[in-house]
């Protein structure tokens, strides 16, 4: 029996050891590089924007006026009963003390008493060194301890501003790799133990996935360092989940087919060659679909989204390589005892032919049209939750699942000072228009005061203080009004930047990316399904089920966010990320099921092939879905709302996809549409037969299926 060259290589009696030695060498070289991935991450908002964004242009021009590696920390002293002379003296003395704090540089502004005489603010400039945001928690802690040391009783100290917010974010992301990795490992291990009911077998997929993750991290580190690939903590965290989730899915499919072949072949090497030869195309097609779908993200305007595309694609490709080479080699090296205590013995019957999923298929076969219509209506009802979706972005106060010190400090600052005092709107224009730009900026509602213009190199920089919190919807509207106003000044060539402008540009870029990438991914997946299944009807039907599944998952998730988790909004990137993950990964299960149905339909007809395919793949698809859902649910272990929202939505969507859409809806459609699923290929001419539809095991499973021409 002919088998592929790759299958013979990784499963050969001698060559399996070469494959093992190759991967051992790879991981030895990759491990030191993978450990450096954190050092090349860029996590500040401005680094996520494309170079053409207005806020990015302002940031570049702003470097002519002040160092671009300086960020303000705002120390707030508050006594609600009214400040005392001792409070004022303490703040005055702290100016000199702050200059001794490592990282503090330049002129300190203040102390500035509030008009209500209940608070003082001090703006402390902090240099962001080569360690970037990761060094900020220590600097923020030193500034806070300096202010608290010797403070009069009853005087409360807070730290607000960009440095405080960045420090809280750094603390939230601290250990993200370890937290996610260990949580993901625990989830996958538990699910594999339950799935395999073996105390040993679960180790091999986990070891293989771990090696794939290390190898992909090394590749990504090299690209980030030498090819300017944008990597941040978000994409690095998703990489961990993706490699373990998708990689374990491929392992489950391969092991399930290997177990089938072990019952038919006494030689485990031959069994693995056949398993890899038959399951390999589906696994490769699934991984290719995910990788190509993720690669579509490179067309995004937002650098963070564009960077996630190649990061995810690299993880999938490396994971695929490990699962179709290293894992098969390890399985044949270890032998059948790995499956103990339920070892697949040669000559024993295949249990999937009469198992749970085969029985479910027979129930669906009684009234397939009723089943798929009822299922589609139920999914449509779930999708109505989309009416409550509020993907307008998360404020600083809303982006954490727990209350953060910087959020409390911003509230204290807003009680006594203009809310946007620490993060002004910055306008840069031609120096000759300074007076007109300044007066125009001051006239915009929502701007409380305007600083004196600073001129240099033919340009002028003017800062305006926002009345609203800089990340609020009101502040964003103010920035848009400022842009409309100053852009209209003839000859000024005015550009508006600052923190709020960055938020506005990020949200605009996200909305553009949603409109561009979602249809593009659908088109790419449709083309791949058409080439794989060599049909038009089946891919169109499958794409429709994917879109319906996505809408239902998103609708239910939004309702859970509003009424259970009490999340006020979703990040603007939320719909795109959930769509890409659910469609690209959900299509895996379509491919696993439909390639098996197509294989069986050639001999048994589409309707009987649908039941055989469901019986053979239902268990493995469900297990794969539970593993993937569990790995994405691990994102909720981080104290960040955006991660929790993505994790929940993808986890719920994957479970919905595997338990309902793939198993019930698609099977019912296969049974109802029948051989017309394969139009216009010649497979549609294979009759379904006149007898009762049953989930009989394939009669020609020992032989190679004849190719459909």
NURO-144599 format. One record per residue: residue in three letters; x, y, z of N, C-alpha, C in turn. Coordinates in steps of 0.1 Angstrom, whole numbers, plus 5000, padded with zeros to 4 digits. Example, Ala and Ser with C-alpha at 12.3 -4.5 7.8 and 13.67 -1.06 7.14 Angstrom:
2
ALA513249435078512349555078513249675078
SER512849785071513749895071512950005079
This chain:
709
UNK500949885000500050005000500950125000
UNK500650214990501550334989501250435000
UNK502250485006502150595016503050705012
UNK502750825018503550945015505050925020
UNK505951005013507350995017507551045031
UNK506751155035506951205049506451105059
UNK505351035056504850935065505950825067
UNK506550785057507550675058508750725066
UNK509150855064510350915071510050915086
UNK508950975090508850995104508450865112
UNK507950765104507550645111508450525108
UNK509550545101510450435098511150385110
UNK511450255109512150185121513450255125
UNK514150315115515350385119515250535118
UNK514450585108514450725106513650795117
UNK512850725124512050795136513050845146
UNK514250785147515250835157515950955151
UNK516050965138516651085132515651205134
UNK514351185133513351285135513451335149
UNK513551245159513651275173514951355176
UNK516051315170517351385172517251525166
UNK516551545155516451675148515751765158
UNK514651725163513851815172514551845185
UNK515251745190516051775202517051885199
UNK517751875188518651985184517952115182
UNK516852115176516052245174515752305187
UNK515252235197514852295210516052345218
UNK517152275216518352315223518852455218
UNK518752475205519052605199518052715201
UNK516752665202515652765203515452815217
UNK515652735227515352775240515952915245
UNK517252935243517853065247517153185240
UNK516853165227516253275219514853295224
UNK514053195226512653205231512553285244
UNK513553265253513553335265513753485264
UNK514153535252514453675250513253745243
UNK512153675241511053735234510453855241
UNK510353845254509853965261510654095259
UNK511854075257512754195255512454275243
UNK511854215233511554285220510054325219
UNK509354305229507854345229507754495230
UNK506754555222506454695223504954705227
UNK504754755239503454755245502754895247
UNK503455005243502855135244501855155233
UNK500855225235499755245225500255305212
UNK501155405213501655475201502455385192
UNK503055285198503855185189502855095181
UNK501555095185500655015177500155075165
UNK500255215164499655285153500555285141
UNK499955295129500755295117501455435116
UNK502455445108503255565106502455685101
UNK501355655093500555755087499555815096
UNK499255755108498255815117498755955121
UNK497756035123498056175127498756185140
UNK498256105150498956095163500356055162
UNK500655965153502055915151502856025146
UNK502356105136503156215130503456315141
UNK502456345150502656445160503756395170
UNK503756265173504756205182506156225176
UNK506256205163507556215156508056365157
UNK507056455154507456595154507756645168
UNK507056585178507156635192508656615197
UNK509356515191510656485196511656605194
UNK511256705185512056825183511956915194
UNK510856905202510557005213510956945226
UNK510756815228511056745241511356605238
UNK512156535246512556405244511356315243
UNK511356215234510256125232510256015242
UNK511256005250511355895260511055945274
UNK510256055275509856105288508356095289
UNK507856045301506456035304506256095318
UNK505056155320504856215333504156125343
UNK504656135356503956075367503356185375
UNK502056175379501356285386501156245400
UNK501856305410501656275424500556365429
UNK499556305435498356375441498356365456
UNK498356485463498256485477496856535480
UNK496056455488494656495490494356495505
UNK493656605510493056605523491756665521
UNK490656585523489356635519488856735529
UNK489356745541489056855550489756985548
UNK490556985538491357115535492857095538
UNK493657145530495157125531495657205543
UNK496657155550497257225561498657285557
UNK499157375564500557425561501557315560
UNK501357215569502357095569502257025556
UNK501057015550500856945538501557015526
UNK501457145526502057225516503657215517
UNK504157225530505557215532506057075528
UNK505256975530505656835526505856825511
UNK504856875504504856875489506056955484
UNK506357075490507457155486508857075488
UNK508957015499510156935502510356815493
UNK509156765488509256645480509856675466
UNK509756795462510356835449511856795448
UNK512556835459513956795459514156645460
UNK513356585468513456435470513256365458
UNK512256405450511856335437513056335427
UNK513856435428514956445418516056335421
UNK515956275433516956175436516456035433
UNK515156025429514655895425515155855411
UNK515655725411516255675398515155675387
UNK515455735376514455745365513855875363
UNK513855955374513256095373514256185366
UNK513756265357514656355350513956485346
UNK514656595343514056715339513456795350
UNK512656895346512056985356510756935361
UNK510656935374509356895381508457015381
UNK507156995377506157095377505357085390
UNK505257195398504557205410505457215422
UNK504857205434503457155436502457265433
UNK501257225428500157315424498957275433
UNK498557375441497357345449496057355441
UNK495057285444493757295437492957415441
UNK492057455433491257575437490457545449
UNK490057425452489257395464490057375476
UNK491457395475492357385486492357245493
UNK491957145486491857015492492956915486
UNK493656955476494656865469495756945463
UNK496856875461498056925454498456825444
UNK498856885432499456795422500856835419
UNK501656735416503056755412503356665400
UNK503856725389504056645377505556615376
UNK505856485377507256435378507656365365
UNK508556425357508956355344509856235347
UNK509556125340510256005341510755965328
UNK512055925328512655875315512355725313
UNK511955695301511655555298512955495291
UNK513655415298514955365293514755245284
UNK515855175282515855065272514954955277
UNK514754945290513854835295512354875293
UNK512154995289510755035285509855025297
UNK508554985294507554995304507754895315
UNK508654785313508854685324509554745336
UNK510254855334510954925345510055015353
UNK508855055347508055155353507455115367
UNK507054985369506554955383507554995394
UNK508854965392509755005402509955155404
UNK509955225393510055375394508755425400
UNK507655375396506355425402506355405417
UNK506855285421506855255435507755345443
UNK508955375437509855465444509255605445
UNK508555655435507955785436506955795447
UNK506155685447505055685457505555675471
UNK506655595473507155575486507855705491
UNK508455775481509055905485508056005490
UNK506856005483505856105487505156055500
UNK505055935502504455885515505355895527
UNK506655895524507555895536507556035543
UNK507156025555507056145563505856235561
UNK504856175554503656255551502856275564
UNK502256395566501456425578500256335579
UNK499956295591498756205593497556255586
UNK496756165579495556205572495756255558
UNK496956275554497256325540497356195531
UNK496456185521496456065513497356095500
UNK498055995496498956005485498555915473
UNK498455965461498055885450499055915438
UNK499255815429500055835418499255815405
UNK499055915397498255905385499155935373
UNK498455955361499255985349499655865341
UNK500355885330500755775321501755675328
UNK502655725336503555635343502855535352
UNK501855595360501055505369500255405361
UNK499655445350498855355342499655245336
UNK500855295331501755195325502255095335
UNK502555145347503055055358501954945361
UNK500754985362499654895365499554795353
UNK499654835341499554745330500754655330
UNK501954705333503154615334502954505345
UNK502354545356502154455367501054345362
UNK500054395355499054295350499654195340
UNK500554245331501254165322502454085327
UNK502854125339504054055345503753905347
UNK504653825342504453685343503353625334
UNK502953705324501853665315502253535308
UNK503553525304503953395297503853285307
UNK504353295319504253185329502853155333
UNK502053255336500653235340499853165329
UNK499953215317499253155306499753015303
UNK501052995303501652865300501152765310
UNK501352795323500952695333499452665334
UNK498652775332497252755332496852665320
UNK497452695308497152625296497552475297
UNK498752455303499252325305498352245314
UNK497852305324496952235334495652195327
UNK495052295319493852265312493952155302
UNK495052165294495252065284495451925290
UNK496251925300496551795307495351725312
UNK494451805319493251745325492351695314
UNK492151775303491251735293491851605285
UNK493151605283493751485276493651365285
UNK493851375298493651265307492251205307
UNK491251295306489851245305489651185292
UNK490151245281489951195268490551065265
UNK491851045269492550925266492450815277
UNK492050865289491950765300493250685301
UNK494350755299495650695300496550785308
UNK497350725318498150805326499450855319
UNK499750805307500950845300500750915287
UNK499750865279499650915265499451065264
UNK498851135274498651275273499951355273
UNK501051295278502251365279502851395265
UNK502651305256503351325243502751455235
UNK501451475234500951595228501451725235
UNK501551715248501951835256503451865254
UNK504251765254505651775252505851835238
UNK505151775228505351825214504851965212
UNK503752005219503252145218504252235225
UNK504852195236505852275243507052305234
UNK507452205227508652215218508252305207
UNK507052295202506652385191506552525195
UNK506052545208505952685213507352745214
UNK508252675220509652725222510252755208
UNK510052675199510652695185510052815179
UNK508652825179508052945173508453075180
UNK508553075193508953195200510353235196
UNK511253135193512653175189512553235175
UNK511753185166511653245153511053385153
UNK510053405162509453535163510353635169
UNK511153585179512153675185513153725174
UNK513653635166514553675155513953775146
UNK512653755142512053845133511753975139
UNK511453975152511154105159512454185160
UNK513554115163514854185165515454235152
UNK515354155141516054185129515254225117
UNK513954195118513054225107511954325111
UNK511954375123511054485127509554425128
UNK509454305132508054245134507554305147
UNK506254355146505654415158505154305167
UNK505654295179505254195189504954265202
UNK503754235208503454285221502954175230
UNK502654205243502354105253501054035248
UNK500154105241498854045237499153935227
UNK499953965217500253865206501053745212
UNK501953775221502753675227501953585236
UNK500953635243500053555251499153465242
UNK498653525231497753455222498553345215
UNK499853365213500653265207500653135215
UNK500853155228500853035237499552955236
UNK498453025237497152965236496952895223
UNK497352965212497152915199497952785196
UNK499252785200500052675197499552555205
UNK499252565218498752455225497352415221
UNK496552505218495152475214495052405201
UNK495552475191495552415177496452295176
UNK497652295182498552185181497952055188
UNK497252075199496651965206495451905197
UNK494751995190493751955181494251865170
UNK495351905164495951815154496451685160
UNK496951695172497451565179496251475181
UNK495151525185493951445188493451375175
UNK493451445164492951385152493951275147
UNK495251305149496151205144496151085153
UNK496051105166496050985176494750905174
UNK493650975171492350905169492450815156
UNK493050865146493250785133494250675136
UNK495350705143496350595146495650485154
UNK494850525164494150415172493250325163
UNK492650395153491850315143492750215136
UNK493850265131494750175123495350065131
UNK495650095144496249995152495249875154
UNK493949895152493049785153493049705140
UNK493549765129493549695116494949645112
UNK495949695119497349655114498149615127
UNK498849505126499549455137500849535139
UNK501449575128502749655129502349805132
UNK502849855143502549995146503150095137
UNK504250065130504850155121503950165109
UNK503450055104502550055093501250135096
UNK500750105108499550175113499750325113
UNK500850375118501150515119501250575105
UNK501950505096502150555082500750575076
UNK499850475078498450485072497750605079
UNK497850615092497150715099497550855095
UNK498950875093499450995089499151025075
UNK499150925066498850945052497350985050
UNK496450925059495050955057494551085065
UNK495151105077494751215085495551335082
UNK496751315076497751425073497151535064
UNK496551495053495951605044494951695051
UNK494051635060493151715067493851805077
UNK494851755084495551835094496251945087
UNK496951915076497752015068496752125063
UNK495652075057494652175052494152265063
UNK493852205074493352285085494352395090
UNK495652345091496652435096496952545085
UNK496852505073497052605062495952705062
UNK494752665064493652755065493752855076
UNK494152805088494352895099495552995097
UNK496652935091497753025089497453135079
UNK496753095068496453195058495453295063
UNK494453245071493453335077494153435086
UNK495053385094495753475103496653575096
UNK497253525085498153615077497353735071
UNK496053715069495253825064495353945074
UNK495653925087495854035096496954125093
UNK497954085085499054165081498554285073
UNK497354285067496854395060496254505069
UNK496154475082495554565091496354695092
UNK495654805095496354935097497054935110
UNK496454875120496954885134498154785135
UNK499354845139500554765140500354635148
UNK499654655160499554535169498754425162
UNK497654465155496854365147497654305136
UNK498354385128499154345117500254245122
UNK500854275134501954195139501454065144
UNK500154055149499553935154499453825142
UNK499253875130499053785119500253695117
UNK501453745114502653655113502953585125
UNK502753645137503053575150502253445151
UNK500853465148499953345149500253245138
UNK500553295126500853205115502053125117
UNK503153185123504353115126504053005136
UNK503353035146502952945157502252825151
UNK501252845142500552735136501352655127
UNK502252715119503052635110504052545118
UNK504752605128505652535136504952425144
UNK503752455149503052355156502652235147
UNK502252265134501952165125503152075122
UNK504252145120505452065117505851965128
UNK505652015140505951925152504951815153
UNK503651845150502651745152502651635141
UNK503151665130503151565119504551495117
UNK505451535126506751475125507251415139
UNK507351505148507851465161506851375169
UNK505551415169504551335176504451195170
UNK504351175157504251035152505550955155
UNK506751025155507950945158507850905173
UNK507450995182507350955196506350845198
UNK505250845191504250745193504650605189
UNK505350605177505850465173507050425181
UNK507850515186508950475195508450415208
UNK507350465213506850415226505950295224
UNK505250275213504450155211503050165217
UNK502350045216500950045220500750065235
UNK501750035243501550045258501150185262
UNK501450285254501050425257499550435260
UNK498750345253497250365254496750285267
UNK497650225274497150155286496350245295
UNK495250195301494750055302493850015290
UNK493550115281492550075270493350075257
UNK494149965256495049955244494249905232
UNK494449965220493749915208494449795203
UNK493849675204494449555200494049525186
UNK495049455179494849415165493649325164
UNK492749355154491649275151490349305159
UNK490449395169489249435177488449535169
UNK487049535171486249625163486449765167
UNK486149855158486250005160484950055167
UNK485150105180483950135188483150255182
UNK483750345174483050465169481850425160
UNK481850305154480750275145479450255152
UNK479450235165478250215173478250305185
UNK479050405185479150495197478150605198
UNK478350695207477350805209477050885197
UNK478150915189477951005178477350935166
UNK477550805165476850725155475350725158
UNK475050705171473650705175472950835173
UNK473650945175473151075173472851095158
UNK473751055150473551065136472350995131
UNK472050875136470850805132469550885136
UNK469650945148468451025152468251145143
UNK469351215139469251325130468751285116
UNK469151165112468751105099467251085097
UNK466551085109465051065108464351185102
UNK464851305106464251425101465351535099
UNK466151515090467351615089466951755086
UNK465851775078465551915074464951985086
UNK464151915094463551975106464752005116
UNK465751925117466851945126467652065122
UNK467952075109468852185106468152325106
UNK466852325103466052445104465952495118
UNK465552395127465352435141466752475147
UNK467852415144469152455149469552595144
UNK469252615131469652745126468852855132
UNK467552835135466652935141467152965156
UNK467552855163468052875176469352955176
UNK470252925167471453005166471153155162
UNK470153165154469753305150469253385162
UNK468553315171468053375183469153415192
UNK470153335193471353365201472053495196
UNK472053505183472753615177472053755179
UNK470853755184470153885187470853955198
UNK471753895206472453965216473454065211
UNK473754055198474654145191474054295192
UNK472754305194472154435194472654515206
UNK473254445216473754515228475254525228
UNK475954485217477354505216477754645216
UNK478854685223479254825224480754825223
UNK481254795211482654785208483254915205
UNK483255005215483755145213485055165221
UNK485655055227486855065234486655075249
UNK487755045256487755035271488555155276
UNK487955215286488655325293489655265303
UNK490555345308491555295318490955225330
UNK489855285334489155235346488455095343
UNK488055075330487354955326488254845321
UNK489454875318490254765311490854655321
UNK490654675334491154575343489954515350
UNK490054385353488954315360488954345375
UNK490054405380490054445394490454595395
UNK490154655406490454795407491954815408
UNK492554915401493954935401494255075407
UNK495455085413495855205420495855335411
UNK496155315398496155425389494755475386
UNK493755385386492355425384491855505396
UNK492255455408491855535420492455665420
UNK493755675416494455805416493855905406
UNK493455855394492755935384491455995389
UNK490755915397489455965403489756075413
UNK490856055421491256155430491656285423
UNK492456275412492856385404491656465399
UNK490756385393489556445387488656525397
UNK488756485410487956555420488356695422
UNK489656725419490156855423490756935411
UNK491156865400491756935389491156895376
UNK491356965365490856925352491256775349
UNK490356695345490556555344491756525334
UNK491856605324492956575314494256655316
UNK494456695328495656775331496956705328
UNK497056575331498256505329498556455315
UNK497556465307497756405293497056505284
UNK497756615280497056725272496856685257
UNK496056755251495956755236497156835231
UNK497956775222499056845216498856885202
UNK498957015198498857055185500257105180
UNK500657055168501857105162501557165148
UNK501957285146501657355134502757445129
UNK502657505118503657605113503757725123
UNK504957765126505157865136504357995132
UNK504158035120503558155116502058155120
UNK501458045123500058035126499858015141
UNK500858035149500858005163499658075170
UNK499458205168498458275175497058225171
UNK496858205158495558165153495158025158
UNK496257935158496057795163495657795178
UNK496357885185496157885200494757935203
UNK494358045196492958095199491857995194
UNK492157925183491157825178491057715188
UNK492257665193492257555203491457595215
UNK491757715220491057765233489557775231
UNK489057795218487657815216486857685215
UNK487557575214486857445213486257405226
UNK484957375227484357325239485057205244
UNK485357195257485957075262487457095265
UNK487957215261489357255264489257355275
UNK489957325286489757425298490857535297
UNK492057505293493057605292494057565282
UNK494857665277495857635266497157695271
UNK498257615270499557655274500157755264
UNK501157825268501857915259502557835248
UNK502557895236503157825224504657815226
UNK505257705221506657685221507057665206
UNK507957755202508357755188509757695186
UNK509957625175511357565172511357515158
UNK512457545151512657485138511457515128
UNK510857635130509657665121508357605125
UNK508357535136507057475141506757535154
UNK505457515158505057555171504257445178
UNK504457425191503757325198502857395209
UNK501657355209500657405218499857295225
UNK499857295238499157195246497857255251
UNK496857175250495557215256495057105266
UNK494457155277494057075288492557035286
UNK492256905287490956855285490156865298
UNK488856895296487956895308487656755312
UNK487556665303487156525305488356435307
UNK488156315313489256215314489756185300
UNK491056175299491656165285491256045278
UNK490755935284490355815277488855805276
UNK488155905279486655905279486155935265
UNK484855895263484255925250484156075248
UNK483956155259483856295257485156355253
UNK486256305258487556355254487856325240
UNK487456205235487656165221486856255212
UNK485656295216484856385208485556525207
UNK486056565218486756695219487956695209
UNK488756585209489856575200489456585186
UNK488356515182487856525169487456665165
UNK486856735175486456875172487656965171
UNK488756935179489957015178490556995164
UNK490556865159491156845146490356915135
UNK489056905136488256975126488557125126
UNK488657185138488957325139490257375134
UNK491357305138492657345134493057305120
UNK492457195115492757165101492157265092
UNK491157345096490557445087491357565087
UNK492357585095493157705095494057705082
UNK493957805073494757805061496257815064
UNK497057735058498457745059499057695072
UNK498257655081498757605094499357465094
UNK498857385085499257245084499257185098
UNK498257215106498157165120497857025121
UNK498456955131498256815134498056805149
UNK497056715153496656695167497056555172
UNK497756555183498256435189498056435204
UNK498756345211498556325225497856195228
UNK497756165240497156035244495856005239
UNK494956105240493556085235493556075220
UNK494356145213494456135199494855995195
UNK495755935202496255805200495055705201
UNK494255725212493155635213492155645202
UNK491855775197490955795186491555725174
UNK492855745171493355685159493455525159
UNK493655475172493555325173492155275170
UNK491155345176489755305173489355315159
UNK489855425152489555435138490255325130
UNK491455295133492155185126491555055128
UNK491055025140490354905143489054895135
UNK488355005134487054995126487354975111
UNK488455035106488855005092489254865090
UNK490054805100490454665099489354565099
UNK488254605108487154515108486454505094
UNK486254625088485654625075486454555064
UNK487754565065488554505055488854355057
UNK489154315069489754185071488654075073
UNK487554105079486454005081485953955067
UNK485654035058485253985044486353905038
UNK487653955039488753895033488953755038
UNK488953735051489153605057488053505052
UNK486753555052485753475047485953425032
UNK486453515024486753485010487853385009
UNK488953405017490053315017489653175021
UNK488853165032488453035037487552965027
UNK486653045020485852985010486652924999
UNK487652994994488452944983489252824988
UNK489752815000490452705004489552585005
UNK488352605011487352495012486952444998
UNK486852534989486552494975487552404969
UNK488852444971489952364965490052234972
UNK489852234985490052104993488952004990
UNK487652054990486551964988486151954973
UNK486752034965486552024950485052034947
UNK484452134953482952154952482652304954
UNK481452344951481052484953479952484964
UNK479052394963477852394972478352374987
UNK479152274989479552245003480352365009
UNK481252425002481952535009481052655012
UNK480052685003479152785006478252755018
UNK477752635019476952595031477852605043
UNK479052555043479952555055480252695059
UNK480452785049480752925053479552985060
UNK478352955055477153005061477052955075
UNK477352835078477252785092478352845101
UNK479452875095480552945103480053085107
UNK479553155098479053295101477953295111
UNK477053195109475953185119476453145133
UNK477353055133477953015146478753135153
UNK479453215145480153325150479153435156
UNK478153465148477153555153476453515166
UNK476153385167475453335179476453335191
UNK477753305189478653305199478853455204
UNK478953545195479153685199477953735206
UNK476753705201475553745207475453705222
UNK475653575224475553525238476653585247
UNK477853595241478953655249478653795253
UNK478153875244477754015248476754025259
UNK475753935259474753925270475453885283
UNK476353795282477053755294477953875300
UNK478653945291479454055295478554165302
UNK477354195296476554295302475954255315
UNK475354145315474454105326475054015337
UNK476153955334476853865344478153925348
UNK479053955339480354005342480354155345
UNK479254225340479154375342480254445335
UNK480654405323481654475315480854585307
UNK481254705308480454815301480554815286
UNK481654765281481954775267482954665262
UNK483154665249484154575244485254665237
UNK486454615236487454675229487054685214
UNK487554785207487254795192487754685184
UNK488854615189489454505182488654375185
UNK487754375194487154245199486454175188
UNK485554235180484854155169485854095159
UNK486854165156487854115146488553995151
UNK489154005164489953895169489053775171
UNK487853795177486953675179486553615165
UNK486353695155485953645142487053555136
UNK488253615137489453545130489653415138
UNK489653415151489953295158488853185156
UNK487553235157486453135155486353085141
UNK486553165131486353125117487653045113
UNK488853095116490053025112490152885119
UNK489852885132489952765140488752675139
UNK487552745138486352665136486252595123
UNK486952645113486952575100487752445101
UNK488652435111489352315113488352195114
UNK487352215122486352105125485552075113
UNK485252175105484552155092485452065083
UNK486752095083487652015075487851875080
UNK487951865093488151725099486851645095
UNK485651705097484451625094484251605079
UNK484351705071483951695057484951615049
UNK486251625052487251535045486951385047
UNK486551355060486151215062484851175055
UNK483851265055482651245048482851225034
UNK483751305028484051295014484751165011
UNK485651125020486350995018485350885017
UNK484450885027483450775028482350785017
UNK482050905013480950925003481350854990
UNK482550844986482950784974482550644973
UNK482550574984482150434984480650414989
UNK480250494999478950465005477850565002
UNK478150664994477250774992477350885003
UNK476750995000476951115009476251095022
UNK474951045021474151035033474750935043
UNK475050815038475750715047477150765051
UNK477850825042479150875045479150985056
UNK478051065056477851165066477751105080
UNK477050995081476950925094478250855098
UNK478850795088480150735091481150835096
UNK481150955088482151055092481851115106
UNK480551135109480151185122480551085133
UNK480350955131480650855141482150845143
UNK482950855132484450845133485050965139
UNK484551085136485151215140484451285151
UNK483251255154482551325164483251335178
UNK483751225182484451215195485751305195
UNK486551285184487751365184487551515182
UNK486551545174486251685172485751755185
UNK484951675192484451725205485651745215
UNK486551645216487651655224488551775220
UNK488751785207489551895202488952035206
UNK487652045204486952165208487052195222
UNK486952095231487052125245488452165249
UNK489452105242490852145245491052295241
UNK490652325229490752465224490052565232
UNK488752525236488052615244488752635258
UNK489252525263489952535276491152625276
UNK491952615265493152695263492752845262
UNK491752875254491353015253490753065266
UNK490052985273489453025286490553065296
UNK491753005293492953035302493253185302
UNK492853255291493153395290492453475301
UNK491353415307490653485318491453485331
UNK492653405331493453415343494253545344
UNK494153625334494853755334493853865338
UNK494253965346493354065351492954175341
UNK492754135329492554235318491154195311
UNK490354295310488954275305489054235290
UNK489954295282490054255268490354115266
UNK491354055275491653915274490553835278
UNK489853875289488753795294487653785284
UNK487353895277486253895267486653805255
UNK487853815250488253735239488253585243
UNK488853555255488853425260487553355261
UNK486553435267485253375269484553355255
UNK484553455247483853445234484353335225
UNK485653325225486253215216485953075223
UNK486153065236485852945242484452895240
UNK483452985243482052955241481752925226
UNK482353005217482152985203482652845198
UNK483852805203484352675199483452565204
UNK483052575216482152475222480852465214
UNK480252585211479052585203479352525189
UNK480452555183480852505170480952355170
UNK481652295180481952155180480752075184
UNK479952115194478852035200477552055192
UNK477352165186476052185179476252205164
UNK477052305160477152335146477752225138
UNK478952175141479552075133478751945135
UNK478451905147477851775149476351765145
UNK475651865147474151855144473851935131
UNK474152065130473752145119474352095106
UNK475652075106476352035093475951885090
UNK475851805099475451665096474051665091
UNK473051745097471751745091471751805077
UNK472551905074472651955061473151855051
UNK474151775055474751675047473651565043
UNK472851535053471851435051470751485042
UNK470351615044469251665036469651705022
UNK470851765020471251805007471851684999
UNK472451585006472951465000474051494991
UNK474051414979475151424970475351554963
UNK474251644964474451774958475451864965
UNK475851814977476851894984478151904976
UNK478351804967479651804960479551864946
UNK478451924943478351984930479452094928
UNK480052104916479852024904480851914902
UNK481451864912482451754911481651624907
UNK482451524902481851394898481351314910
UNK481751354922481351274934479851294936
UNK479251394931477851414932477051304925
UNK477651234916477051134908477050994915
UNK477750984926477750864934476450854941
UNK475650754938474250744944474350724959
UNK473250764966473150744980472550614984
UNK471950544974471350414977469850434981
UNK469150324980467750324983467450274997
UNK468350205003468150145016468150245027
UNK467850195039467950285051469350335053
UNK469450455058470650525061471150475074
UNK472350405075472850355087474350395089
UNK474850395101476250435104477050315104
UNK477050245092477950125092479350165090
UNK480250085095481750115093482150095079
UNK483050165074483450165060483950025056
UNK483349975046483649835042485049825035
UNK485549935031486849935024487950005032
UNK487850005045488750075053490150015052
UNK490349895048491649835047492349875034
UNK491549935025492149965012492150115010
UNK493050155001493150294998491950344990
UNK491250454994490050494986490450534972
UNK489650504963489950534949489750684947
UNK490650754941490550894940489350934931
UNK488751044935487651104927488251194916
UNK487951164904488551234893487551344888
